[in-house]
Amino acid sequence: MSAGTGVRHSEYNGSKTDPLHLVQMWVLPQHNGIKPSYGQHSFSAQQLHDRWLTIASGQKGVDAQIRLDADATFSAAEIEAGRS
């Protein structure tokens, strides 16, 4: 999500039975006054299994499914127990 010129939102668990796992990170944008936007992308367990996957970036030369208006890159991984 890009707040841009401002945005109102809330986070909640829509399930009455399943737990919610949420990580929220904020970065400063490179430009002020941009239009607010929202996007969502799913990544499979296979893509994340025992390796880092770049998921979002605004840095030049960094390939990512989600583009940011920020000098930042986010990666994720699901590391199997006992591995490093």
JOMO-V318272 format. One record per backbone hydrogen bond with DSSP energy under -0.5 kcal/mol. CO is the residue of the C=O (numbers start at 1). NH is the residue of the N-H. If there is no record, write none. Layout:
((CO & NH) (CO & NH))
This chain:
((1 & 3) (2 & 37) (3 & 6) (12 & 14) (20 & 22) (34 & 5) (37 & 2) (44 & 48) (45 & 49) (48 & 51) (48 & 78) (53 & 55) (53 & 76) (55 & 66) (56 & 74) (57 & 68) (59 & 62) (61 & 63) (65 & 67) (66 & 57) (68 & 70) (69 & 30) (70 & 72) (72 & 58) (72 & 59) (74 & 55) (74 & 56) (76 & 53) (77 & 79) (78 & 50) (80 & 83))
